[in-house]
Protein backbone atom coordinates (compact mmCIF):
# COMPACT_ATOMS: atom_id res chain seq x y z
CA UNK A 1 0.00 0.00 0.00
CA UNK A 2 1.29 3.42 -0.90
CA UNK A 3 0.06 6.50 0.89
CA UNK A 4 0.47 10.12 -0.17
CA UNK A 5 0.70 12.66 2.61
CA UNK A 6 0.33 16.42 2.47
CA UNK A 7 3.72 18.16 2.77
CA UNK A 8 3.30 19.22 6.43
CA UNK A 9 2.49 15.66 7.50
CA UNK A 10 5.31 14.24 5.42
CA UNK A 11 7.72 16.65 7.12
CA UNK A 12 6.32 15.68 10.51
CA UNK A 13 6.90 11.99 9.79
CA UNK A 14 10.45 12.62 8.55
CA UNK A 15 11.18 14.71 11.68
CA UNK A 16 10.01 11.88 13.97
CA UNK A 17 12.27 9.39 12.21
CA UNK A 18 15.24 11.81 12.11
CA UNK A 19 14.81 12.52 15.84
CA UNK A 20 15.11 8.80 16.52
CA UNK A 21 11.59 8.48 17.92
CA UNK A 22 10.73 5.87 15.28
CA UNK A 23 12.80 3.46 13.20
CA UNK A 24 10.99 4.16 9.94
CA UNK A 25 8.26 6.14 8.26
CA UNK A 26 6.14 2.97 8.32
CA UNK A 27 6.46 2.85 12.11
CA UNK A 28 5.22 6.44 12.41
CA UNK A 29 2.21 5.76 10.21
CA UNK A 30 1.44 2.49 12.05
CA UNK A 31 1.51 4.29 15.41
CA UNK A 32 -0.85 6.95 14.07
CA UNK A 33 -3.25 4.28 12.85
CA UNK A 34 -3.06 2.42 16.19
CA UNK A 35 -3.99 5.64 17.98
CA UNK A 36 -6.87 6.23 15.58
CA UNK A 37 -8.07 2.67 16.15
CA UNK A 38 -7.82 3.14 19.93
CA UNK A 39 -9.88 6.35 19.66
CA UNK A 40 -12.54 4.60 17.60
CA UNK A 41 -12.73 1.78 20.14
CA UNK A 42 -13.01 4.29 23.00
CA UNK A 43 -15.83 6.10 21.20
CA UNK A 44 -17.71 2.86 20.59
CA UNK A 45 -17.29 1.83 24.23
CA UNK A 46 -18.45 5.26 25.41
CA UNK A 47 -21.51 5.01 23.13
CA UNK A 48 -22.45 1.65 24.69
CA UNK A 49 -22.05 3.02 28.22
CA UNK A 50 -24.05 6.16 27.43
CA UNK A 51 -26.87 4.09 25.93
CA UNK A 52 -26.90 1.79 28.97
CA UNK A 53 -27.03 4.79 31.29
CA UNK A 54 -29.82 6.33 29.27
CA UNK A 55 -31.84 3.11 29.49
CA UNK A 56 -31.25 2.93 33.25
CA UNK A 57 -32.39 6.54 33.64
CA UNK A 58 -35.53 5.89 31.59
CA UNK A 59 -36.28 2.90 33.86
CA UNK A 60 -35.90 5.03 36.98
CA UNK A 61 -32.57 3.52 37.98
CA UNK A 62 -30.98 6.79 39.01
CA UNK A 63 -28.17 7.50 41.47
CA UNK A 64 -28.34 10.18 44.09
CA UNK A 65 -25.89 13.08 43.83
CA UNK A 66 -24.11 11.64 46.88
CA UNK A 67 -23.67 8.25 45.17
CA UNK A 68 -22.27 9.92 42.07
CA UNK A 69 -19.87 12.02 44.12
CA UNK A 70 -18.62 8.96 46.05
CA UNK A 71 -18.20 6.94 42.86
CA UNK A 72 -16.17 9.71 41.22
CA UNK A 73 -14.10 10.21 44.36
CA UNK A 74 -13.26 6.52 44.60
CA UNK A 75 -12.29 6.45 40.91
CA UNK A 76 -10.06 9.48 41.43
CA UNK A 77 -8.35 7.85 44.43
CA UNK A 78 -7.76 4.64 42.43
CA UNK A 79 -6.40 6.65 39.50
CA UNK A 80 -4.01 8.53 41.79
CA UNK A 81 -2.75 5.19 43.13
CA UNK A 82 -2.16 4.06 39.55
CA UNK A 83 -4.95 1.51 39.45
CA UNK A 84 -7.83 2.87 37.32
N, C-alpha and C positions, 0 to 999 in steps of 0.2 A: 504494500500500500504506500502510495506517495501522497504527501500532504503539502499543500502550499500555504504558507503563513504570510500575513501582512508583515511588512518590513519591521515595524516596532516589535512584534512578537518574535520574529526571527532573530533580531538583535538581542532580545531578552534571553532566548534559548542559548544563543552563542555565549553570552555573558555568563550564564550559569555553568556552562561546561568549562569555559576559560577560567572561572574562579575556582574550579575543582569541586563544585557542589554536586556535580553529576559526571558520570563517566562518558556519556554520549548524548547527542541530541535526542536519540530514541528514548533514553532514560528520562529526560526532562518531559517529553511528551507523554510517556507512560505514567509518570507521577501526576501530571495534570489530569489525565483521564481517570486515574484512580481516585483523585480528589473529587472530580465531577460525579463519579459513580457513588462515592460515599455520600455526597450531598443529596443525590437523588434518592438513595436508600433512606437517609434521614428524613427527607420530606415525605416519603411514602409511609414511614413509621409514624411520623407526627400526624399525618392525615388519619391513620387508623386510630390513634389515641384520641384525637379530637372527635372523631365520629363516635367512638365508644363513650366519651364523656358527654357528648350531646345526647345520646340515647339514654344515658343514666339520668341526666338532668330532666329529660322529657318524662321519665318514669318516676320522678320525684326522689331519686337517689342523690340528694345533695349533701354536701359537707358544710358544716358550720364554719364561719370565719376562723374560729379558734382551731378547728381541725386542720384547715388549710395552712394556717400560720405554723402550727406544730410540724406538719408534714414538710413544709419548706425549710423550717429551721433544722430538722433532722437531716434533710438532704444536704444542706449547707455544711453542717458539722461533718458529715461523712465525706463530702468533697474536700474539705479542708484537711482531713486525715489522709486523703489520697485514695479513698475507697468509695467511688460514686455508686 
